[in-house]
Amino acid sequence: MSLFRDDGIVLRTQKLGEADRIITLLTRGHGRVRAVARGVRRTKSKFGARLEPFSHADVQFFARGSELIGRSLPLCTQTEIIAPYGNGIVTDYARYTAGTAMLETAERFTENEGEPAVQQYLLLVGALRTLSRGEHEPHLILDAFLLRSLAVNGYAPSFEDCAKCGIHGPNRHFSVGAGGVICGDCRVPGSVVPSAEAIGLLSALLTGDWPTADAAEPRHVREGSGLVSAYLHWHLERGLRSLRYVEK
Protein backbone atom coordinates (compact mmCIF):
# COMPACT_ATOMS: atom_id res chain seq x y z
CA MET A 1 0.00 0.00 0.00
CA SER A 2 1.45 3.37 -1.06
CA LEU A 3 0.70 7.08 -0.94
CA PHE A 4 1.23 9.28 -4.02
CA ARG A 5 0.89 13.03 -4.39
CA ASP A 6 0.48 14.93 -7.65
CA ASP A 7 -1.21 18.06 -8.94
CA GLY A 8 -3.74 17.82 -11.72
CA ILE A 9 -6.75 19.18 -13.55
CA VAL A 10 -10.11 17.47 -13.01
CA LEU A 11 -11.34 16.38 -16.44
CA ARG A 12 -14.51 14.49 -15.58
CA THR A 13 -16.52 12.97 -12.76
CA GLN A 14 -18.83 9.93 -12.67
CA LYS A 15 -21.25 8.81 -9.99
CA LEU A 16 -20.32 5.67 -8.07
CA GLY A 17 -22.74 4.12 -5.60
CA GLU A 18 -24.80 6.41 -3.40
CA ALA A 19 -22.19 8.92 -2.26
CA ASP A 20 -18.93 8.35 -4.17
CA ARG A 21 -17.49 9.51 -7.48
CA ILE A 22 -14.86 8.36 -9.92
CA ILE A 23 -12.65 11.36 -10.69
CA THR A 24 -10.62 11.55 -13.91
CA LEU A 25 -7.63 13.89 -13.70
CA LEU A 26 -4.76 14.90 -15.96
CA THR A 27 -1.79 15.05 -13.59
CA ARG A 28 1.67 16.49 -14.00
CA GLY A 29 3.64 13.39 -13.09
CA HIS A 30 1.35 10.45 -13.87
CA GLY A 31 -0.65 11.56 -16.91
CA ARG A 32 -4.31 10.60 -16.87
CA VAL A 33 -5.46 9.06 -13.62
CA ARG A 34 -8.85 7.74 -12.50
CA ALA A 35 -9.45 7.56 -8.76
CA VAL A 36 -12.32 7.06 -6.34
CA ALA A 37 -13.36 9.91 -4.07
CA ARG A 38 -15.50 8.54 -1.27
CA GLY A 39 -18.40 10.45 0.22
CA VAL A 40 -17.99 13.51 -2.01
CA ARG A 41 -21.66 13.56 -3.07
CA ARG A 42 -22.89 14.03 0.48
CA THR A 43 -24.33 17.47 1.17
CA LYS A 44 -21.87 18.25 3.97
CA SER A 45 -18.78 17.19 2.02
CA LYS A 46 -16.34 20.06 1.45
CA PHE A 47 -14.00 17.61 -0.25
CA GLY A 48 -16.32 17.24 -3.25
CA ALA A 49 -16.25 20.93 -4.18
CA ARG A 50 -12.49 20.65 -4.71
CA LEU A 51 -12.90 17.84 -7.23
CA GLU A 52 -15.17 19.44 -9.82
CA PRO A 53 -14.23 19.73 -13.52
CA PHE A 54 -11.81 22.60 -14.30
CA SER A 55 -10.33 22.53 -10.77
CA HIS A 56 -6.55 22.60 -10.50
CA ALA A 57 -5.77 20.64 -7.36
CA ASP A 58 -3.00 19.05 -5.34
CA VAL A 59 -4.23 15.50 -4.70
CA GLN A 60 -3.02 12.71 -2.45
CA PHE A 61 -3.77 9.19 -3.67
CA PHE A 62 -3.81 5.93 -1.75
CA ALA A 63 -3.08 2.87 -3.89
CA ARG A 64 -2.76 -0.84 -3.25
CA GLY A 65 0.69 -1.89 -4.41
CA SER A 66 3.79 0.05 -5.37
CA GLU A 67 2.31 1.76 -8.45
CA LEU A 68 -0.40 4.40 -8.67
CA ILE A 69 -2.03 2.71 -11.66
CA GLY A 70 -2.81 -0.93 -10.86
CA ARG A 71 -5.60 -3.47 -10.98
CA SER A 72 -7.92 -1.39 -8.81
CA LEU A 73 -8.59 2.35 -8.77
CA PRO A 74 -6.65 4.38 -6.18
CA LEU A 75 -8.45 6.53 -3.63
CA CYS A 76 -8.35 10.32 -3.39
CA THR A 77 -7.59 10.85 0.30
CA GLN A 78 -6.68 14.56 0.43
CA THR A 79 -7.16 17.51 -1.90
CA GLU A 80 -6.02 21.13 -1.80
CA ILE A 81 -7.10 23.64 -4.43
CA ILE A 82 -4.30 25.27 -6.39
CA ALA A 83 -6.56 27.34 -8.67
CA PRO A 84 -10.39 27.18 -8.94
CA TYR A 85 -10.53 27.88 -12.68
CA GLY A 86 -14.14 26.75 -12.77
CA ASN A 87 -15.23 29.90 -10.93
CA GLY A 88 -14.42 32.01 -13.99
CA ILE A 89 -15.69 29.47 -16.51
CA VAL A 90 -18.96 27.81 -15.48
CA THR A 91 -20.96 31.06 -15.21
CA ASP A 92 -20.36 32.01 -18.86
CA TYR A 93 -21.78 29.78 -21.61
CA ALA A 94 -19.09 30.54 -24.20
CA ARG A 95 -16.27 29.91 -21.73
CA TYR A 96 -17.96 26.79 -20.35
CA THR A 97 -18.45 25.13 -23.73
CA ALA A 98 -14.93 26.01 -24.86
CA GLY A 99 -13.51 24.72 -21.57
CA THR A 100 -15.50 21.49 -21.82
CA ALA A 101 -14.06 20.89 -25.30
CA MET A 102 -10.55 21.44 -23.88
CA LEU A 103 -11.12 18.87 -21.13
CA GLU A 104 -12.44 16.32 -23.64
CA THR A 105 -9.47 16.95 -25.95
CA ALA A 106 -6.97 16.48 -23.14
CA GLU A 107 -8.62 13.21 -22.17
CA ARG A 108 -8.64 11.94 -25.75
CA PHE A 109 -4.94 12.69 -26.20
CA THR A 110 -4.00 10.87 -22.97
CA GLU A 111 -5.77 7.56 -23.44
CA ASN A 112 -3.06 5.46 -21.74
CA GLU A 113 -3.47 5.90 -18.00
CA GLY A 114 -0.32 6.41 -15.96
CA GLU A 115 1.82 7.68 -18.87
CA PRO A 116 3.18 11.18 -18.17
CA ALA A 117 2.01 13.85 -20.63
CA VAL A 118 3.66 16.94 -19.20
CA GLN A 119 3.32 19.14 -22.28
CA GLN A 120 -0.39 18.33 -22.61
CA TYR A 121 -0.86 19.03 -18.90
CA LEU A 122 0.92 22.39 -19.08
CA LEU A 123 -1.07 23.36 -22.19
CA LEU A 124 -4.33 22.61 -20.40
CA VAL A 125 -3.36 24.54 -17.27
CA GLY A 126 -2.36 27.57 -19.33
CA ALA A 127 -5.48 27.44 -21.50
CA LEU A 128 -7.86 27.18 -18.55
CA ARG A 129 -6.08 30.02 -16.76
CA THR A 130 -6.41 32.25 -19.83
CA LEU A 131 -10.04 31.21 -20.36
CA SER A 132 -11.04 31.85 -16.75
CA ARG A 133 -9.54 35.35 -16.87
CA GLY A 134 -11.33 36.25 -20.11
CA GLU A 135 -8.13 37.49 -21.74
CA HIS A 136 -9.27 36.57 -25.27
CA GLU A 137 -12.42 35.34 -26.99
CA PRO A 138 -13.22 31.79 -25.78
CA HIS A 139 -13.35 30.27 -29.28
CA LEU A 140 -9.92 31.69 -30.09
CA ILE A 141 -8.44 30.24 -26.90
CA LEU A 142 -10.03 26.90 -27.75
CA ASP A 143 -8.67 26.83 -31.31
CA ALA A 144 -5.20 27.78 -30.04
CA PHE A 145 -5.38 24.96 -27.50
CA LEU A 146 -6.52 22.44 -30.10
CA LEU A 147 -3.74 23.38 -32.53
CA ARG A 148 -1.06 23.22 -29.84
CA SER A 149 -2.41 19.92 -28.51
CA LEU A 150 -2.13 18.50 -32.00
CA ALA A 151 1.41 19.84 -32.23
CA VAL A 152 2.68 18.37 -28.94
CA ASN A 153 1.20 15.01 -29.93
CA GLY A 154 3.07 14.95 -33.22
CA TYR A 155 0.40 16.31 -35.57
CA ALA A 156 1.50 19.92 -36.04
CA PRO A 157 -0.16 21.36 -39.18
CA SER A 158 1.88 23.38 -41.65
CA PHE A 159 0.59 26.86 -42.46
CA GLU A 160 3.49 28.12 -44.60
CA ASP A 161 5.63 25.48 -46.33
CA CYS A 162 4.04 22.68 -48.34
CA ALA A 163 3.32 19.77 -46.00
CA LYS A 164 4.26 17.25 -48.71
CA CYS A 165 7.26 18.59 -50.64
CA GLY A 166 8.37 21.37 -48.31
CA ILE A 167 8.37 24.15 -50.90
CA HIS A 168 8.34 27.56 -49.25
CA GLY A 169 4.98 29.30 -49.08
CA PRO A 170 2.64 30.90 -48.87
CA ASN A 171 0.71 27.94 -50.26
CA ARG A 172 -3.01 28.24 -50.84
CA HIS A 173 -4.39 24.71 -50.77
CA PHE A 174 -5.19 22.96 -47.48
CA SER A 175 -5.58 19.23 -46.87
CA VAL A 176 -6.23 17.67 -43.46
CA GLY A 177 -4.88 14.33 -44.69
CA ALA A 178 -1.68 15.85 -46.08
CA GLY A 179 -0.91 17.75 -42.88
CA GLY A 180 -1.82 21.37 -43.67
CA VAL A 181 -1.14 23.69 -46.58
CA ILE A 182 0.14 22.17 -49.82
CA CYS A 183 1.38 23.61 -53.10
CA GLY A 184 -0.43 23.38 -56.42
CA ASP A 185 1.76 20.52 -57.62
CA CYS A 186 0.99 18.46 -54.49
CA ARG A 187 -2.72 19.23 -54.45
CA VAL A 188 -4.84 16.17 -53.61
CA PRO A 189 -8.54 15.43 -54.06
CA GLY A 190 -10.58 16.91 -51.24
CA SER A 191 -8.22 19.81 -50.59
CA VAL A 192 -9.74 23.26 -50.10
CA VAL A 193 -8.58 26.81 -50.76
CA PRO A 194 -9.15 28.83 -47.58
CA SER A 195 -8.61 32.56 -47.41
CA ALA A 196 -5.12 33.81 -46.68
CA GLU A 197 -6.55 35.59 -43.62
CA ALA A 198 -7.88 32.32 -42.14
CA ILE A 199 -4.52 30.60 -42.64
CA GLY A 200 -2.77 33.60 -41.10
CA LEU A 201 -5.09 33.44 -38.10
CA LEU A 202 -4.38 29.75 -37.50
CA SER A 203 -0.65 30.36 -37.77
CA ALA A 204 -0.98 33.16 -35.21
CA LEU A 205 -2.93 30.93 -32.81
CA LEU A 206 -0.36 28.16 -33.10
CA THR A 207 2.57 30.49 -32.42
CA GLY A 208 0.88 32.67 -29.78
CA ASP A 209 0.62 35.86 -31.84
CA TRP A 210 -2.44 37.14 -29.96
CA PRO A 211 -2.53 40.71 -31.39
CA THR A 212 -3.02 39.20 -34.86
CA ALA A 213 -5.56 36.65 -33.61
CA ASP A 214 -7.59 39.20 -31.64
CA ALA A 215 -7.84 41.46 -34.69
CA ALA A 216 -9.23 38.75 -36.98
CA GLU A 217 -12.64 39.29 -38.58
CA PRO A 218 -15.48 36.97 -37.47
CA ARG A 219 -15.80 35.37 -40.92
CA HIS A 220 -12.15 34.41 -40.92
CA VAL A 221 -12.44 33.13 -37.35
CA ARG A 222 -15.34 30.87 -38.38
CA GLU A 223 -13.44 29.66 -41.43
CA GLY A 224 -10.36 28.91 -39.36
CA SER A 225 -12.38 27.07 -36.70
CA GLY A 226 -13.85 24.83 -39.39
CA LEU A 227 -10.35 23.87 -40.55
CA VAL A 228 -9.21 23.19 -36.97
CA SER A 229 -12.26 21.02 -36.32
CA ALA A 230 -11.72 19.00 -39.51
CA TYR A 231 -8.01 18.56 -38.80
CA LEU A 232 -8.66 17.43 -35.23
CA HIS A 233 -11.38 15.03 -36.35
CA TRP A 234 -9.00 13.46 -38.88
CA HIS A 235 -6.30 12.74 -36.31
CA LEU A 236 -8.59 11.66 -33.48
CA GLU A 237 -10.55 9.52 -35.97
CA ARG A 238 -13.79 10.77 -34.46
CA GLY A 239 -14.99 14.22 -33.48
CA LEU A 240 -15.41 15.80 -30.08
CA ARG A 241 -18.97 15.66 -28.76
CA SER A 242 -18.54 18.96 -26.94
CA LEU A 243 -17.47 20.92 -30.07
CA ARG A 244 -21.03 21.04 -31.39
CA TYR A 245 -22.03 23.30 -28.48
CA VAL A 246 -19.19 25.81 -28.87
CA GLU A 247 -20.29 29.28 -29.97
CA LYS A 248 -18.51 30.62 -33.04
C-alpha positions as CSV (number, residue, x, y, z in Angstrom):
1,M,0.0,0.0,0.0
2,S,1.4,3.4,-1.1
3,L,0.7,7.1,-0.9
4,F,1.2,9.3,-4.0
5,R,0.9,13.0,-4.4
6,D,0.5,14.9,-7.7
7,D,-1.2,18.1,-8.9
8,G,-3.7,17.8,-11.7
9,I,-6.8,19.2,-13.6
10,V,-10.1,17.5,-13.0
11,L,-11.3,16.4,-16.4
12,R,-14.5,14.5,-15.6
13,T,-16.5,13.0,-12.8
14,Q,-18.8,9.9,-12.7
15,K,-21.3,8.8,-10.0
16,L,-20.3,5.7,-8.1
17,G,-22.7,4.1,-5.6
18,E,-24.8,6.4,-3.4
19,A,-22.2,8.9,-2.3
20,D,-18.9,8.4,-4.2
21,R,-17.5,9.5,-7.5
22,I,-14.9,8.4,-9.9
23,I,-12.7,11.4,-10.7
24,T,-10.6,11.6,-13.9
25,L,-7.6,13.9,-13.7
26,L,-4.8,14.9,-16.0
27,T,-1.8,15.0,-13.6
28,R,1.7,16.5,-14.0
29,G,3.6,13.4,-13.1
30,H,1.4,10.4,-13.9
31,G,-0.7,11.6,-16.9
32,R,-4.3,10.6,-16.9
33,V,-5.5,9.1,-13.6
34,R,-8.8,7.7,-12.5
35,A,-9.4,7.6,-8.8
36,V,-12.3,7.1,-6.3
37,A,-13.4,9.9,-4.1
38,R,-15.5,8.5,-1.3
39,G,-18.4,10.4,0.2
40,V,-18.0,13.5,-2.0
41,R,-21.7,13.6,-3.1
42,R,-22.9,14.0,0.5
43,T,-24.3,17.5,1.2
44,K,-21.9,18.2,4.0
45,S,-18.8,17.2,2.0
46,K,-16.3,20.1,1.4
47,F,-14.0,17.6,-0.2
48,G,-16.3,17.2,-3.3
49,A,-16.3,20.9,-4.2
50,R,-12.5,20.6,-4.7
51,L,-12.9,17.8,-7.2
52,E,-15.2,19.4,-9.8
53,P,-14.2,19.7,-13.5
54,F,-11.8,22.6,-14.3
55,S,-10.3,22.5,-10.8
56,H,-6.5,22.6,-10.5
57,A,-5.8,20.6,-7.4
58,D,-3.0,19.1,-5.3
59,V,-4.2,15.5,-4.7
60,Q,-3.0,12.7,-2.5
61,F,-3.8,9.2,-3.7
62,F,-3.8,5.9,-1.7
63,A,-3.1,2.9,-3.9
64,R,-2.8,-0.8,-3.3
65,G,0.7,-1.9,-4.4
66,S,3.8,0.1,-5.4
67,E,2.3,1.8,-8.5
68,L,-0.4,4.4,-8.7
69,I,-2.0,2.7,-11.7
70,G,-2.8,-0.9,-10.9
71,R,-5.6,-3.5,-11.0
72,S,-7.9,-1.4,-8.8
73,L,-8.6,2.3,-8.8
74,P,-6.7,4.4,-6.2
75,L,-8.5,6.5,-3.6
76,C,-8.3,10.3,-3.4
77,T,-7.6,10.8,0.3
78,Q,-6.7,14.6,0.4
79,T,-7.2,17.5,-1.9
80,E,-6.0,21.1,-1.8
81,I,-7.1,23.6,-4.4
82,I,-4.3,25.3,-6.4
83,A,-6.6,27.3,-8.7
84,P,-10.4,27.2,-8.9
85,Y,-10.5,27.9,-12.7
86,G,-14.1,26.7,-12.8
87,N,-15.2,29.9,-10.9
88,G,-14.4,32.0,-14.0
89,I,-15.7,29.5,-16.5
90,V,-19.0,27.8,-15.5
91,T,-21.0,31.1,-15.2
92,D,-20.4,32.0,-18.9
93,Y,-21.8,29.8,-21.6
94,A,-19.1,30.5,-24.2
95,R,-16.3,29.9,-21.7
96,Y,-18.0,26.8,-20.4
97,T,-18.5,25.1,-23.7
98,A,-14.9,26.0,-24.9
99,G,-13.5,24.7,-21.6
100,T,-15.5,21.5,-21.8
101,A,-14.1,20.9,-25.3
102,M,-10.6,21.4,-23.9
103,L,-11.1,18.9,-21.1
104,E,-12.4,16.3,-23.6
105,T,-9.5,17.0,-26.0
106,A,-7.0,16.5,-23.1
107,E,-8.6,13.2,-22.2
108,R,-8.6,11.9,-25.8
109,F,-4.9,12.7,-26.2
110,T,-4.0,10.9,-23.0
111,E,-5.8,7.6,-23.4
112,N,-3.1,5.5,-21.7
113,E,-3.5,5.9,-18.0
114,G,-0.3,6.4,-16.0
115,E,1.8,7.7,-18.9
116,P,3.2,11.2,-18.2
117,A,2.0,13.8,-20.6
118,V,3.7,16.9,-19.2
119,Q,3.3,19.1,-22.3
120,Q,-0.4,18.3,-22.6
121,Y,-0.9,19.0,-18.9
122,L,0.9,22.4,-19.1
123,L,-1.1,23.4,-22.2
124,L,-4.3,22.6,-20.4
125,V,-3.4,24.5,-17.3
126,G,-2.4,27.6,-19.3
127,A,-5.5,27.4,-21.5
128,L,-7.9,27.2,-18.5
129,R,-6.1,30.0,-16.8
130,T,-6.4,32.2,-19.8
131,L,-10.0,31.2,-20.4
132,S,-11.0,31.9,-16.7
133,R,-9.5,35.4,-16.9
134,G,-11.3,36.3,-20.1
135,E,-8.1,37.5,-21.7
136,H,-9.3,36.6,-25.3
137,E,-12.4,35.3,-27.0
138,P,-13.2,31.8,-25.8
139,H,-13.4,30.3,-29.3
140,L,-9.9,31.7,-30.1
141,I,-8.4,30.2,-26.9
142,L,-10.0,26.9,-27.8
143,D,-8.7,26.8,-31.3
144,A,-5.2,27.8,-30.0
145,F,-5.4,25.0,-27.5
146,L,-6.5,22.4,-30.1
147,L,-3.7,23.4,-32.5
148,R,-1.1,23.2,-29.8
149,S,-2.4,19.9,-28.5
150,L,-2.1,18.5,-32.0
151,A,1.4,19.8,-32.2
152,V,2.7,18.4,-28.9
153,N,1.2,15.0,-29.9
154,G,3.1,15.0,-33.2
155,Y,0.4,16.3,-35.6
156,A,1.5,19.9,-36.0
157,P,-0.2,21.4,-39.2
158,S,1.9,23.4,-41.6
159,F,0.6,26.9,-42.5
160,E,3.5,28.1,-44.6
161,D,5.6,25.5,-46.3
162,C,4.0,22.7,-48.3
163,A,3.3,19.8,-46.0
164,K,4.3,17.2,-48.7
165,C,7.3,18.6,-50.6
166,G,8.4,21.4,-48.3
167,I,8.4,24.1,-50.9
168,H,8.3,27.6,-49.3
169,G,5.0,29.3,-49.1
170,P,2.6,30.9,-48.9
171,N,0.7,27.9,-50.3
172,R,-3.0,28.2,-50.8
173,H,-4.4,24.7,-50.8
174,F,-5.2,23.0,-47.5
175,S,-5.6,19.2,-46.9
176,V,-6.2,17.7,-43.5
177,G,-4.9,14.3,-44.7
178,A,-1.7,15.8,-46.1
179,G,-0.9,17.8,-42.9
180,G,-1.8,21.4,-43.7
181,V,-1.1,23.7,-46.6
182,I,0.1,22.2,-49.8
183,C,1.4,23.6,-53.1
184,G,-0.4,23.4,-56.4
185,D,1.8,20.5,-57.6
186,C,1.0,18.5,-54.5
187,R,-2.7,19.2,-54.5
188,V,-4.8,16.2,-53.6
189,P,-8.5,15.4,-54.1
190,G,-10.6,16.9,-51.2
191,S,-8.2,19.8,-50.6
192,V,-9.7,23.3,-50.1
193,V,-8.6,26.8,-50.8
194,P,-9.2,28.8,-47.6
195,S,-8.6,32.6,-47.4
196,A,-5.1,33.8,-46.7
197,E,-6.5,35.6,-43.6
198,A,-7.9,32.3,-42.1
199,I,-4.5,30.6,-42.6
200,G,-2.8,33.6,-41.1
201,L,-5.1,33.4,-38.1
202,L,-4.4,29.8,-37.5
203,S,-0.7,30.4,-37.8
204,A,-1.0,33.2,-35.2
205,L,-2.9,30.9,-32.8
206,L,-0.4,28.2,-33.1
207,T,2.6,30.5,-32.4
208,G,0.9,32.7,-29.8
209,D,0.6,35.9,-31.8
210,W,-2.4,37.1,-30.0
211,P,-2.5,40.7,-31.4
212,T,-3.0,39.2,-34.9
213,A,-5.6,36.6,-33.6
214,D,-7.6,39.2,-31.6
215,A,-7.8,41.5,-34.7
216,A,-9.2,38.7,-37.0
217,E,-12.6,39.3,-38.6
218,P,-15.5,37.0,-37.5
219,R,-15.8,35.4,-40.9
220,H,-12.1,34.4,-40.9
221,V,-12.4,33.1,-37.3
222,R,-15.3,30.9,-38.4
223,E,-13.4,29.7,-41.4
224,G,-10.4,28.9,-39.4
225,S,-12.4,27.1,-36.7
226,G,-13.8,24.8,-39.4
227,L,-10.3,23.9,-40.5
228,V,-9.2,23.2,-37.0
229,S,-12.3,21.0,-36.3
230,A,-11.7,19.0,-39.5
231,Y,-8.0,18.6,-38.8
232,L,-8.7,17.4,-35.2
233,H,-11.4,15.0,-36.4
234,W,-9.0,13.5,-38.9
235,H,-6.3,12.7,-36.3
236,L,-8.6,11.7,-33.5
237,E,-10.6,9.5,-36.0
238,R,-13.8,10.8,-34.5
239,G,-15.0,14.2,-33.5
240,L,-15.4,15.8,-30.1
241,R,-19.0,15.7,-28.8
242,S,-18.5,19.0,-26.9
243,L,-17.5,20.9,-30.1
244,R,-21.0,21.0,-31.4
245,Y,-22.0,23.3,-28.5
246,V,-19.2,25.8,-28.9
247,E,-20.3,29.3,-30.0
248,K,-18.5,30.6,-33.0
